[in-house]
Amino acid sequence: MKVIKYFLLAGILISCAYAFAPGHPTGKIPCEQTKLMADKINNFSVSKDVSRDVARWVFPNEDIFLPTQSDEMIAAALDFVDANGEIFGTNSSELAAESIIRRLGKYWLNFHQNHFGVPVVDGVVYFRVAGNGRIWAFGSRALNNFSQKDAIPHISPNDAICSAMENLDFAVSPDDGYLPHLVWFPVNGVGILAYEVHLYGKFPDEFLCWVDAQTGKILGWTNLVNYYDLQGDVGIKFLPDFFDDDYDSAGCPFSRVSFNYVQATTTDEVGYYYLDAWIGHIYQPIRSWLKGLWADVQLMSGGADAMITEYIVPPTTFDWCWNVSNALPDELNTYYHTNYIHSYYKALDPDMVGLDYPVPVRLRIPDAPENAYWDGYGTNYGEGGASTRNFALFSNVIYHEYTHGVTGWMYRDGFLPYAGEQGAINEAFSDYFACTNNDYPYAGYRVSRDDTYFRNLENDLVYPDDWFGEPHYDSRMISAAFWEIRQHLYPDRIGRADTIVHFSRYSEQAFFHDFAVECFFTADDDDNISNGCPQFGVIANSFARHGIGPGYFPYICCENCEVIDLGDGDGNLEPGENARINMRVVYFNPESPIPTFPFPPLDSVYAYIISTDSTIDVVDEFYTIGAMEYGDTAEAAFTIRISGDVLPHYAELYTVQGAYDDDERYSRTHSDTLRITVGNPQVLLVDNSGEPELQSYYTSALKNISVVYNVIEAADTVPAAELMSQYPAVIWFTGNARNSISADNLDAMNEYLAGGGNLLLTGQDGFDSVYYDDWLDEHFGGHTEEDSFFVMTIDGIADDELGDGFNLIIFGSAGANNQRSPSSILNVSGTPFLEYVVSGSPVAGIRFDSGESKSILLGFG
């Protein structure tokens, strides 16, 4: 439950949506999603904006200071720009400084670009300066590429108005009091000379439209209306959250009180008022309205606004309470909650004066019954309809719409069209701050008659994978990041999360990645970018989980693991042996969207290994690496022991890398699976194909059935029978090679089979020559017959102990897709167990048992 006495809770309600519910015209701005790449300019490591060819972010490696007196700071910053023109893409002659924003002991300094005296839309150079004058970061969104070499238009302002009226579907009439003026409008990193035109649409829509000053084509447009949209004590009844809540009560803050038609005052924050009446001892009228210093409730559906009139005789004490007998429920609710949210912002940011006026609160808007919106000066609420309830009966909606005004004021000198990332972040501010004040993550909860919500801030959406192109939908990616920062700090530090998001808006940054960077600057507590900030990991990982910002922290991973046999040195990890695992640990994120972002050093990096295999004991499982700077590589070593009784198999180990310090700022870990071979291999795979890419199809299949193997590539004299004899079974494949088995290979196989070996020979052309027929008949019970025909399917022969139930597609399947000339087999003394599914059912595979050895011959593979 929220009452006025809780206004001083540290928290901030900021998530701004043009329309609370989608459906009204919003805007269309050329999409310019940020793509940054690492570069080196003037000895600075920069994150370069590929589209605009400027340094979007530069984080100085060495201390650079600016004077802290305003005029001197501006002059020094401009000198710095001139000395580093390649970084900024502009120079001081094109830059005009805003007044410097100072909050939280930091400085936000922005310069706006003009080219030939014409303003550049979204052309900004910015410095983020610590309280001691140290530059925390700087960057540019200036344009250095323009469509023409002068600022001379080819069409007139009137032509621009006509073009905008003709081509913007939502336009109704031009604003006769607004003369179109020239600007440079950014399209794909190029400044296009354009007229900025102001138009009216269907009430309450107002549009800014940018018209190409050469062609008359509309380059972009945005809607300026942010849819969604006396002595005594005065009390007020209100609904804490929802339309069907029991009424709560509080003092009625800051409301107008008039006495005898002449004297007037307002109640204070708890509803108390005092007047020194000029005349006493006679009846005089006292009147009050749900209007005051910070809210002016107006009923737009007809009828008089809520008002109380009584006659009293001073001196006296006169109390009353606003309730449903003297005001409508939506009048009560909006007056209380509008004042609540104003006081909430003032407690958070006392210097913020943008909404220090009686904000119009218009109720029961006839033209938008199923929406609520901010119109640039006040809030507006529909009465509801078939699918929605009265928007004014929900505190979440009221906080959301009021935050439109807060965001609009904070971005008053920035570029915040209601489209793309800018429109989405605008929505995100309003959703986040409404929800943080209500302490639940559902924007517009229960406004719909089915008691659902409009948006859920607890989601797994990722930028840019889940980008849709509609501000309400797309806002959920970054509003979820805001919410996760809050939840990580819940319940004691919610105000910290709200502070970070709110004050970062003074940057006027509206792209997702840029705003994430600004949050680190706002959170920094010692004016030193190199050592991070409190809650660095919370901020970084909350953004990273949604694809935003510089990336996960700490990003420590295993670059390589080497397994060394400490036993007999043959490379096979046999029972009773020890092995060493050398792990290369890296603190670096090669995929960071902001490649030069200065991640802070880690105090204590560690790595460890976990065995889930009962046959492997990790002797020293934990390794302390110590401190690491971003970009460092370190080595860790571990010893494992193989048990004395183990069958050959593949064992899985888990490698984990992480870091920690006293405040648990580095709690994130990274893990990988390490698969190692235990025991002596049971199969030797002989590659006689001459095509290394075919080998993986055999090795993958063996791994999938957990058969431990070794691989050797066949040559004229290898493998020797002595090597083959170490394996119970040999698989020899020829792939696409033709007649590739040498005489020495034949001798080696003869000797292997004579010693009781087991051999599988497979290939489509490797032994088709009549040269091999006698040898094949002797050792496999048959030889190839027809050496090339088209076939797609192979079946096993029914009731055969090996072939029964077998079915294989060899053409167009997920295999190597190389079976262009399989061979049939003429059985001599073997047992056919596979056949091709074609006319005549030719034999595809035979098995043979000589009494000393077993062999299989396949005419494909």
C-alpha positions in Angstrom: 0.0 0.0 0.0 1.3 3.4 -1.0 0.5 6.6 0.9 2.0 10.0 0.8 4.3 9.4 3.8 6.2 6.9 1.7 7.1 9.4 -1.0 10.6 9.7 0.4 11.4 6.1 -0.4 14.3 6.1 -2.8 12.9 4.9 -6.1 12.1 6.3 -9.4 9.2 5.7 -11.6 10.4 6.0 -15.2 9.3 4.0 -18.1 7.8 6.0 -20.9 5.4 4.8 -23.6 3.8 6.9 -26.1 0.6 4.8 -26.0 -0.1 2.6 -23.1 -1.8 0.2 -25.5 -0.7 -0.1 -29.1 -2.9 1.0 -32.0 -2.4 4.8 -32.6 0.0 6.3 -35.2 3.4 6.4 -33.6 6.1 7.2 -36.0 8.5 5.9 -38.7 12.2 6.7 -38.6 14.9 5.2 -40.8 16.2 2.2 -38.8 19.8 2.7 -37.6 20.6 -0.2 -35.3 24.0 0.3 -33.7 26.9 -1.7 -35.0 30.3 -1.0 -33.4 33.7 -2.3 -34.1 37.0 -1.9 -32.3 39.5 0.5 -33.7 42.6 2.6 -32.8 42.5 6.4 -33.4 45.1 8.8 -32.0 46.3 6.2 -29.5 42.7 5.8 -28.2 41.0 2.4 -28.2 37.5 3.2 -29.6 34.2 1.5 -30.3 33.6 2.9 -33.8 30.1 3.4 -35.2 30.3 1.7 -38.6 27.4 3.6 -40.1 28.5 7.1 -39.1 32.2 6.5 -39.2 32.8 8.2 -35.7 33.9 6.9 -32.4 30.6 6.1 -30.5 32.5 5.4 -27.3 36.0 6.0 -26.1 37.1 5.0 -22.6 40.4 6.7 -21.8 43.2 4.4 -20.6 45.0 7.4 -19.0 43.6 10.3 -16.9 42.3 13.2 -18.9 40.8 16.2 -16.9 38.5 19.0 -17.8 37.9 22.1 -15.7 34.8 21.8 -13.5 33.7 25.4 -14.0 31.0 25.4 -16.7 32.4 27.8 -19.2 35.9 26.5 -18.9 34.7 22.9 -19.2 32.9 23.7 -22.4 35.9 25.5 -23.9 38.3 22.7 -22.9 36.0 20.1 -24.3 35.7 21.9 -27.7 39.5 22.2 -27.8 39.7 18.5 -27.2 37.3 17.9 -30.1 39.4 20.0 -32.4 42.5 18.0 -31.4 40.8 14.7 -32.2 38.6 15.4 -35.2 38.9 11.9 -36.6 37.3 10.5 -33.4 34.4 13.0 -33.3 33.7 13.4 -37.1 33.2 17.2 -36.6 34.9 20.2 -35.1 34.1 23.0 -32.6 32.8 25.4 -35.3 29.8 23.0 -35.8 29.1 22.4 -32.1 26.8 24.3 -29.7 26.8 23.4 -26.0 23.7 22.7 -23.9 23.8 23.8 -20.3 25.8 21.3 -18.3 23.7 18.8 -16.3 25.2 18.1 -12.9 23.6 15.3 -10.8 25.0 12.9 -8.3 28.3 14.7 -8.3 28.8 14.0 -12.0 28.6 16.0 -15.2 26.7 15.2 -18.4 28.0 17.5 -21.2 26.4 17.3 -24.6 27.1 19.4 -27.7 24.7 19.5 -30.6 25.9 19.7 -34.2 25.1 22.3 -36.8 26.3 22.1 -40.4 26.3 25.3 -42.5 24.3 26.7 -39.6 21.6 24.1 -40.0 20.9 21.9 -37.1 21.8 18.2 -37.4 19.1 15.9 -36.1 20.6 13.5 -33.5 24.1 14.9 -34.2 25.6 14.9 -30.7 29.1 15.0 -29.2 29.1 13.9 -25.5 31.4 13.9 -22.5 30.8 12.0 -19.3 32.9 13.7 -16.6 33.5 12.7 -13.0 33.1 15.2 -10.2 36.8 15.9 -10.1 36.9 16.7 -13.8 38.3 13.4 -15.0 36.8 12.3 -18.3 35.0 8.9 -17.7 34.2 8.5 -21.3 33.4 10.5 -24.5 32.0 9.8 -27.9 30.1 11.1 -30.9 27.0 10.6 -32.9 27.9 13.4 -35.3 27.5 13.2 -39.0 30.5 13.7 -41.3 28.8 12.7 -44.5 26.2 15.0 -46.1 24.2 14.6 -49.2 25.2 18.0 -50.7 27.9 20.6 -50.3 25.6 23.4 -49.4 22.4 24.0 -47.4 20.3 25.3 -50.3 16.9 23.6 -50.7 15.3 22.9 -54.1 11.8 23.2 -52.8 10.0 25.8 -50.7 8.7 25.5 -47.2 5.2 25.6 -48.6 6.1 22.7 -51.0 7.3 20.7 -48.0 4.0 21.3 -46.2 2.1 20.2 -49.2 4.2 17.1 -49.6 3.8 16.2 -45.9 0.0 16.7 -46.1 -0.3 14.6 -49.2 1.9 11.7 -48.1 1.3 11.3 -44.4 -1.9 9.3 -44.1 -2.7 10.6 -40.6 -2.3 14.3 -41.4 -5.4 16.5 -41.2 -4.1 20.1 -41.3 -0.8 22.0 -41.1 0.2 24.2 -38.1 -0.1 27.7 -39.6 1.8 29.1 -36.7 4.9 26.9 -37.3 7.2 27.8 -40.2 9.1 24.8 -41.5 12.8 25.1 -41.0 15.8 23.3 -42.4 17.6 20.5 -40.7 20.1 17.8 -41.6 18.2 14.5 -41.1 20.3 11.2 -40.7 19.5 8.4 -43.1 22.0 5.4 -43.0 24.7 7.7 -41.6 24.2 10.4 -44.3 22.8 13.9 -43.5 19.9 14.7 -45.9 18.9 18.4 -46.1 15.2 18.4 -45.0 12.4 20.6 -43.8 10.9 19.9 -40.4 7.2 20.3 -40.7 4.5 20.4 -38.0 1.1 18.9 -38.7 -2.1 18.2 -36.9 -3.9 14.9 -37.1 -7.1 13.5 -35.7 -7.3 14.9 -32.1 -5.1 14.7 -30.1 -2.4 13.7 -32.7 0.4 16.2 -33.6 3.2 15.2 -35.9 6.7 16.3 -36.8 7.5 15.3 -40.3 10.9 15.5 -42.1 10.7 16.2 -45.8 13.6 15.9 -48.2 14.4 19.5 -49.2 15.5 18.4 -52.7 12.8 15.8 -53.7 9.9 16.4 -51.3 10.0 12.8 -50.1 9.1 12.1 -46.5 12.2 10.9 -44.7 10.6 10.2 -41.3 7.9 11.3 -39.0 6.9 11.0 -35.3 3.8 11.6 -33.2 4.3 14.3 -30.5 1.4 12.9 -28.5 2.5 10.2 -26.1 -0.4 7.7 -26.2 -1.3 5.1 -23.5 -2.1 6.5 -22.1 -8.5 25.3 4.5 -7.5 25.6 9.3 -8.2 21.9 8.6 -7.2 18.5 7.3 -8.4 17.3 3.9 -8.4 13.6 3.2 -8.9 11.6 0.0 -10.1 8.1 -0.7 -8.2 6.2 -3.5 -7.7 2.7 -5.0 -4.2 1.4 -4.1 -3.8 -0.6 -7.3 -6.8 -1.9 -9.0 -10.4 -1.0 -9.8 -11.9 -3.5 -7.3 -9.6 -2.7 -4.4 -11.0 -1.5 -1.1 -10.6 2.2 -0.8 -7.6 3.4 1.2 -7.2 6.9 2.6 -4.5 9.5 2.9 -4.2 13.3 3.3 -5.2 15.1 0.1 -1.9 16.8 -1.0 -1.4 20.1 -2.7 -5.0 20.8 -3.6 -6.6 24.2 -4.1 -8.7 25.7 -1.3 -10.6 29.0 -1.9 -12.2 31.0 0.8 -14.7 33.9 0.4 -14.0 33.9 -3.4 -10.9 36.0 -2.7 -8.4 34.2 -0.5 -6.8 31.0 -1.6 -4.2 28.4 -0.5 -3.2 24.8 -1.1 -3.0 21.9 1.2 0.5 20.6 2.1 1.8 17.1 1.4 -0.4 15.5 4.1 -3.6 17.5 3.4 -3.3 20.3 6.0 -4.3 23.9 5.1 -4.3 27.2 6.9 -5.9 30.6 6.1 -5.8 33.8 8.0 -9.3 34.8 7.2 -9.9 38.6 6.6 -13.5 38.6 8.0 -14.8 36.4 10.9 -18.1 35.6 12.7 -20.2 35.4 9.5 -20.9 32.6 7.1 -18.5 32.6 4.1 -18.0 30.0 1.4 -15.1 27.7 1.3 -14.5 25.7 -1.9 -12.0 23.1 -3.0 -11.3 21.1 -6.2 -9.3 18.1 -7.2 -6.9 20.6 -8.7 -3.7 21.9 -7.2 0.0 22.5 -7.5 0.8 19.4 -9.5 -2.4 18.0 -10.8 -5.5 19.4 -12.5 -8.3 16.8 -12.8 -10.7 17.5 -15.7 -13.8 15.6 -16.7 -14.0 15.5 -20.5 -17.3 13.5 -20.9 -19.6 16.3 -19.8 -20.6 17.5 -16.4 -18.8 19.6 -13.8 -15.4 18.8 -12.4 -15.4 17.6 -8.8 -15.9 20.5 -6.3 -16.8 20.9 -2.7 -18.6 24.1 -1.4 -19.5 24.7 2.2 -20.3 27.8 4.3 -18.4 28.2 7.5 -17.9 30.8 10.2 -14.3 31.6 11.1 -12.5 31.2 13.3 -13.0 27.4 13.1 -11.5 24.1 12.1 -13.1 22.6 9.1 -12.1 19.1 7.8 -13.5 17.1 4.9 -12.6 14.0 2.9 -12.9 13.5 -0.8 -14.8 10.3 -1.5 -17.3 8.8 -3.9 -20.1 11.0 -2.5 -18.5 14.2 -3.8 -16.3 13.0 -6.6 -16.1 10.2 -9.2 -13.8 7.2 -8.5 -11.5 8.1 -11.4 -11.3 11.7 -10.2 -10.2 10.6 -6.7 -7.8 8.0 -8.0 -6.0 10.1 -10.6 -5.6 13.1 -8.3 -4.0 11.1 -5.5 -1.7 9.0 -7.7 -0.6 11.9 -9.9 0.5 13.7 -6.8 2.1 10.6 -5.4 4.2 10.1 -8.5 5.2 13.8 -8.6 6.4 13.6 -5.0 8.1 10.4 -5.8 10.2 12.0 -8.5 11.0 15.1 -6.5 12.3 12.9 -3.6 14.5 11.1 -6.1 15.7 14.1 -8.1 14.9 17.4 -6.3 16.5 19.4 -9.1 14.1 18.0 -11.8 11.6 20.8 -12.4 10.1 19.8 -15.7 6.7 18.8 -14.3 6.4 21.4 -11.5 3.1 22.7 -12.8 -0.6 21.6 -12.5 -0.4 18.7 -14.9 -3.8 18.4 -16.7 -5.4 15.1 -15.8 -8.2 14.6 -18.4 -10.7 11.8 -17.7 -13.1 9.9 -19.8 -11.6 11.1 -23.1 -14.4 10.5 -25.7 -12.1 10.0 -28.7 -9.9 7.3 -27.0 -12.1 5.3 -24.6 -9.8 2.3 -24.6 -6.5 3.9 -24.2 -4.4 6.3 -22.1 -1.8 8.8 -23.3 0.5 11.7 -22.5 -0.1 14.5 -25.0 3.1 16.6 -24.4 1.6 18.5 -21.5 -0.9 16.4 -19.6 -2.2 12.9 -19.1 -5.4 11.5 -20.6 -7.4 8.4 -19.7 -10.2 6.6 -21.5 -13.2 5.3 -19.6 -12.8 1.8 -21.1 -15.0 -0.3 -23.4 -15.7 -3.8 -24.5 -12.2 -5.1 -23.8 -10.8 -2.7 -21.2 -11.8 -1.1 -17.9 -11.5 2.6 -17.0 -7.7 3.3 -17.3 -7.9 5.9 -14.5 -8.7 3.3 -11.9 -5.2 1.7 -12.1 -2.2 3.3 -10.4 0.1 1.5 -12.8 -1.4 3.3 -15.8 -1.3 6.7 -14.0 2.4 6.3 -13.1 3.2 5.1 -16.6 1.6 8.1 -18.3 3.0 10.6 -15.9 6.5 9.2 -16.7 5.9 10.1 -20.3 6.2 13.7 -19.2 9.4 13.0 -17.1 11.1 11.3 -20.0 10.0 14.0 -22.5 11.5 16.7 -20.2 14.7 14.9 -19.7 15.1 14.3 -23.4 13.9 17.7 -24.4 17.2 18.5 -26.3 17.7 15.0 -27.6 16.3 13.0 -30.4 13.6 10.6 -29.2 11.2 9.7 -32.1 8.5 7.1 -31.3 10.1 4.5 -33.5 12.9 1.9 -33.4 15.1 1.6 -30.3 14.2 5.2 -29.3 10.5 4.5 -29.2 11.1 1.1 -27.4 13.3 2.6 -24.7 10.7 5.3 -24.2 8.1 2.6 -23.5 10.6 0.7 -21.3 11.1 3.7 -19.0 7.4 4.0 -18.3 6.8 0.3 -17.8 9.7 -0.1 -15.5 8.9 2.8 -13.2 5.2 2.0 -13.0 6.0 -1.6 -12.1 8.8 -0.8 -9.6 6.4 1.4 -7.7 3.7 -1.2 -7.7 6.2 -4.0 -6.9 5.0 -6.3 -9.6 6.4 -6.8 -13.1 3.1 -6.5 -15.1 2.5 -3.3 -17.1 -1.2 -2.5 -17.4 -2.1 -5.4 -15.1 -5.9 -6.1 -15.0 -6.8 -3.2 -17.2 -8.1 -5.7 -19.7 -11.4 -7.3 -18.7 -9.9 -10.7 -18.8 -7.6 -9.6 -15.9 -4.4 -10.1 -18.0 -1.6 -7.6 -18.5 -0.2 -5.7 -21.4 3.5 -6.5 -20.9 5.5 -8.7 -18.6 8.9 -7.4 -17.5 10.0 -10.8 -16.4 10.9 -12.3 -19.8 13.6 -14.0 -21.8 13.5 -11.8 -24.9 16.9 -11.1 -26.5 18.0 -8.1 -28.6 18.2 -8.2 -31.6 16.9 -11.8 -32.1 13.4 -11.0 -30.8 13.1 -7.6 -32.5 9.6 -7.0 -33.9 9.5 -3.4 -35.0 6.8 -2.1 -32.6 7.8 0.1 -29.6 5.5 -1.6 -27.0 6.6 -5.1 -28.0 10.3 -4.2 -28.3 10.4 -2.3 -25.1 10.3 -5.5 -23.1 13.9 -6.5 -23.9 15.4 -3.5 -22.1 12.7 -3.0 -19.5 13.4 -6.6 -18.5 17.0 -5.7 -18.0 16.0 -2.8 -15.8 13.8 -5.1 -13.8 16.5 -7.7 -13.3 18.8 -5.0 -11.9 16.1 -4.1 -9.5 15.4 -7.7 -8.5 19.0 -8.4 -7.8 19.1 -5.5 -5.4 15.7 -6.4 -3.8 14.5 -5.5 -1.3 17.1 -3.2 0.3 18.5 -1.4 -2.7 15.5 -0.9 -5.0 16.2 2.8 -4.8 19.7 2.2 -6.1 18.4 0.5 -9.2 15.8 3.2 -9.8 18.5 5.9 -9.4 20.8 4.2 -12.0 18.0 4.1 -14.6 16.6 7.5 -13.9 19.8 9.6 -13.9 21.2 7.8 -16.9 18.4 9.4 -18.9 20.2 12.8 -18.5 22.6 11.4 -21.1 19.8 11.6 -23.8 21.0 8.2 -25.1 18.1 6.3 -26.6 19.8 3.3 -28.2 19.9 0.1 -26.1 23.7 -0.5 -26.1 24.5 3.2 -25.5 22.0 3.5 -22.6 23.6 0.4 -20.9 27.0 2.2 -21.0 25.5 5.2 -19.4 24.2 3.1 -16.5 27.8 2.2 -15.7 28.8 5.9 -15.6 25.8 6.7 -13.3 26.7 3.8 -11.0 30.4 4.7 -10.8 31.3 5.8 -7.3 34.9 6.8 -7.4 35.4 8.6 -10.8 37.5 5.7 -12.1 36.3 3.8 -15.1 39.1 1.2 -14.9 37.9 -0.5 -11.6 34.2 -0.8 -12.5 31.5 0.3 -10.2 29.4 -1.1 -7.3 27.0 -3.8 -8.7 29.0 -3.9 -11.9 28.2 -7.6 -12.4 24.5 -7.1 -11.7 24.2 -4.3 -14.3 26.3 -6.0 -16.9 24.7 -9.4 -16.6 21.1 -8.1 -16.4 21.7 -6.3 -19.7 23.7 -9.1 -21.3 20.9 -11.7 -20.6 18.8 -9.7 -23.0 21.6 -9.1 -25.6 22.3 -5.5 -24.5 25.4 -3.7 -23.4 29.1 -4.8 -23.3 28.4 -8.4 -22.4 28.5 -10.8 -19.5 30.8 -10.2 -16.5 33.1 -11.8 -15.7 33.5 -13.4 -19.1 36.1 -16.1 -18.2 36.3 -19.2 -20.3 38.5 -22.2 -21.1 40.3 -21.6 -24.4 41.9 -25.0 -24.6 42.4 -28.2 -22.5 45.3 -30.6 -23.1 45.3 -34.1 -21.6 48.8 -35.5 -20.9 49.3 -39.2 -20.1 51.5 -39.5 -17.0 51.6 -43.3 -17.0 53.4 -45.2 -19.8 53.1 -42.3 -22.2 51.3 -44.1 -24.9 48.5 -41.5 -24.9 45.9 -44.0 -23.7 44.6 -43.4 -20.2 44.7 -46.9 -18.8 43.6 -48.4 -15.4 45.8 -47.2 -12.6 47.4 -44.4 -14.5 47.5 -40.6 -13.7 47.0 -37.8 -16.2 47.5 -34.1 -16.2 44.9 -31.7 -17.6 46.4 -28.3 -18.7 43.7 -25.7 -19.0 44.2 -22.3 -20.7 41.9 -19.7 -19.0 41.1 -16.4 -20.8 39.4 -13.3 -19.4 38.1 -11.8 -22.6 34.8 -11.6 -24.5 35.5 -11.6 -28.3 31.8 -11.0 -29.1 31.2 -7.9 -26.9 28.9 -5.5 -28.8 31.0 -2.7 -27.4 34.5 -4.1 -28.2 36.6 -1.6 -26.4 34.6 -1.4 -23.2 37.0 -1.5 -20.2 35.9 -4.4 -18.0 37.5 -4.1 -14.6 40.3 -6.4 -13.3 39.4 -9.5 -11.4 40.7 -9.9 -7.9 40.7 -13.7 -7.6 40.2 -16.0 -10.6 39.8 -19.7 -10.1 39.2 -22.9 -12.1 38.1 -26.4 -11.0 37.2 -29.7 -12.6 34.3 -32.0 -11.6 34.1 -35.6 -12.5 30.8 -37.3 -13.0 32.5 -40.6 -13.9 33.0 -43.2 -11.1 36.2 -44.4 -12.8 38.0 -41.0 -12.6 39.1 -39.3 -9.4 40.2 -35.7 -9.6 43.2 -35.5 -7.3 43.6 -31.7 -7.1 40.3 -30.3 -8.4 40.6 -26.6 -7.5 43.2 -24.2 -9.0 43.6 -20.6 -7.8 44.9 -18.4 -10.6 44.7 -15.0 -8.8 44.3 -11.5 -10.3 43.7 -11.0 -14.1 43.3 -7.9 -16.2 40.8 -7.9 -19.0 42.4 -9.7 -22.0 44.8 -11.8 -19.9 45.4 -15.5 -20.4 46.5 -17.9 -17.6 47.3 -21.6 -17.2 45.7 -24.0 -14.7 46.8 -27.6 -14.1 44.9 -30.6 -12.6 45.7 -34.2 -11.9 43.3 -37.1 -12.4 43.6 -40.8 -11.6 42.0 -43.7 -13.5 40.7 -46.5 -11.3 42.3 -49.9 -11.4 39.4 -51.8 -13.0 37.7 -50.0 -15.9 36.3 -50.9 -19.3 37.2 -48.7 -22.2 34.7 -45.8 -22.5 34.4 -42.0 -22.9 34.3 -40.1 -19.7 32.9 -36.6 -19.2 34.5 -34.0 -17.0 33.1 -30.5 -16.3 35.5 -27.5 -16.3 34.5 -24.4 -14.5 36.1 -21.0 -14.5 35.0 -18.1 -12.3 36.1 -15.2 -10.0 35.0 -13.8 -6.7 35.7 -11.1 -4.2 34.4 -10.1 -0.8 31.2 -8.4 -2.0 30.4 -11.3 -4.5 30.5 -8.9 -7.4 32.0 -11.6 -9.6 29.6 -14.5 -9.0 29.1 -15.6 -12.6 30.9 -18.7 -13.7 31.5 -20.4 -17.1 31.5 -24.1 -17.6 32.3 -26.6 -20.5 32.3 -30.3 -21.0 35.6 -32.1 -21.5 35.3 -35.6 -23.0 38.3 -37.9 -22.5 39.1 -41.4 -23.6 39.5 -44.0 -20.8 41.0 -47.4 -21.4 42.7 -49.0 -24.5 40.9 -48.5 -27.8 39.0 -51.5 -29.0 38.7 -50.4 -32.7 41.3 -49.2 -35.2 39.7 -47.0 -37.9 41.8 -47.1 -41.1 41.2 -44.2 -43.5 42.0 -45.4 -47.0 39.9 -42.8 -48.7 42.3 -39.9 -49.3 39.5 -37.5 -48.3 39.9 -36.4 -44.6 36.4 -34.9 -44.5 34.8 -38.4 -44.7 36.6 -39.6 -41.5 34.3 -37.6 -39.2 31.2 -39.6 -40.2 32.9 -42.8 -38.9 34.3 -41.2 -35.7 31.0 -39.5 -34.8 29.2 -42.8 -35.2 31.7 -44.6 -33.0 31.5 -41.9 -30.3 27.7 -42.1 -30.3 27.8 -45.8 -29.5 30.7 -45.2 -27.0 33.2 -47.3 -28.8 36.8 -46.3 -28.0 38.9 -46.1 -31.1 42.1 -44.9 -32.7 42.5 -43.5 -36.2 45.3 -44.0 -38.8 45.5 -43.0 -42.4 46.5 -45.8 -44.7 49.6 -45.6 -47.0 51.4 -48.2 -49.0 53.1 -49.7 -46.0 50.8 -48.8 -43.1 49.1 -49.9 -41.0 51.4 -52.9 -40.3 49.9 -56.1 -39.0 51.8 -55.6 -35.7 49.8 -52.4 -35.1 46.5 -53.9 -36.2 47.0 -56.9 -33.9 46.7 -54.5 -30.9 43.0 -54.0 -31.6 40.2 -56.6 -31.4 38.6 -55.1 -34.5 39.6 -53.0 -37.5 37.3 -50.9 -39.7 38.9 -50.2 -43.1 37.1 -47.7 -45.3 38.0 -46.6 -48.9 35.3 -44.0 -49.3 35.3 -42.6 -52.9 38.8 -43.9 -53.8 39.2 -46.4 -56.6 41.2 -49.5 -56.1 43.2 -47.9 -53.3 44.3 -50.9 -51.3 48.0 -51.6 -51.9 49.8 -55.0 -52.0 51.4 -54.2 -48.6 48.0 -53.4 -47.2 46.7 -56.8 -48.4 49.6 -58.6 -46.8 49.0 -56.7 -43.5 45.3 -57.7 -43.5 46.2 -61.3 -44.3 48.5 -61.5 -41.3 46.0 -59.7 -39.1 43.2 -62.1 -40.0 45.5 -65.1 -39.7 46.1 -64.0 -36.1 42.4 -64.1 -35.3 41.5 -60.5 -36.0 38.1 -59.1 -36.9 37.9 -56.9 -40.0 35.2 -54.8 -41.6 36.0 -53.6 -45.2 33.7 -50.9 -46.7 33.8 -48.7 -49.7 32.0 -48.1 -53.0 35.0 -48.3 -55.5 38.1 -49.2 -53.4 38.3 -52.9 -54.3 36.2 -53.3 -57.5 39.1 -54.4 -59.7 39.3 -58.1 -60.6 42.8 -57.9 -59.0 41.1 -58.2 -55.6 38.6 -61.0 -56.4 40.6 -64.0 -55.2 41.8 -62.2 -52.1 38.3 -61.2 -51.2 36.9 -64.7 -51.9 39.5 -66.2 -49.5 39.0 -63.7 -46.6 35.5 -62.4 -47.0 33.6 -65.2 -48.8 32.8 -63.2 -51.9 33.8 -60.2 -54.1 32.3 -57.2 -55.9 30.2 -57.9 -59.0 28.4 -55.0 -60.5 30.6 -52.0 -59.7 28.2 -49.1 -60.1 24.4 -48.7 -60.1 21.9 -46.3 -58.6 20.2 -47.3 -55.3 18.8 -45.4 -52.4 17.9 -48.0 -49.7 19.5 -51.1 -48.1 17.6 -53.6 -46.1 18.8 -56.4 -43.8 17.9 -60.0 -44.8 15.1 -61.4 -42.7 16.0 -63.8 -39.9 19.7 -63.2 -40.3 21.4 -62.7 -36.9 23.1 -59.5 -38.1 20.9 -58.2 -40.8 17.4 -58.8 -39.5 15.6 -55.5 -39.0 18.4 -53.4 -40.6 17.3 -50.5 -42.8 19.5 -47.8 -44.3 19.0 -44.9 -46.7 22.4 -44.2 -48.4 21.4 -41.3 -50.8 20.1 -37.9 -49.8 20.3 -38.7 -46.1 22.2 -36.9 -43.3 25.4 -38.9 -44.1 28.3 -37.9 -46.3 25.9 -38.0 -49.3 28.6 -39.5 -51.5 27.1 -42.9 -52.6 27.2 -42.4 -56.3 28.5 -45.8 -57.4 27.9 -48.6 -54.8 28.8 -52.2 -55.8 26.9 -55.4 -55.5 28.7 -58.5 -54.1 28.8 -62.0 -55.5 28.6 -64.4 -52.6 31.0 -67.4 -52.9 31.3 -68.9 -49.4 30.0 -66.2 -47.1 26.6 -65.3 -45.6 24.7 -62.4 -47.2 23.0 -60.2 -44.6 22.3 -57.0 -46.5 20.6 -56.4 -49.9 19.9 -53.4 -52.1 16.3 -52.5 -52.5 16.2 -52.7 -56.3 15.1 -55.2 -58.8 16.8 -58.6 -58.2 17.8 -57.7 -54.6 21.6 -57.7 -55.2 23.7 -58.4 -52.2 25.1 -55.3 -50.4 27.0 -57.0 -47.6 28.3 -60.4 -46.6 29.8 -61.8 -43.4 32.4 -64.6 -43.2 33.7 -66.8 -40.4 36.9 -68.6 -41.3 37.1 -70.4 -37.9 40.2 -68.2 -37.0 38.8 -64.8 -37.8 35.6 -63.0 -38.7 35.1 -60.4 -41.5 32.5 -58.3 -43.1 32.5 -56.9 -46.7 30.2 -54.0 -47.6 29.9 -52.8 -51.2 29.1 -49.2 -50.1 30.4 -46.6 -47.7 
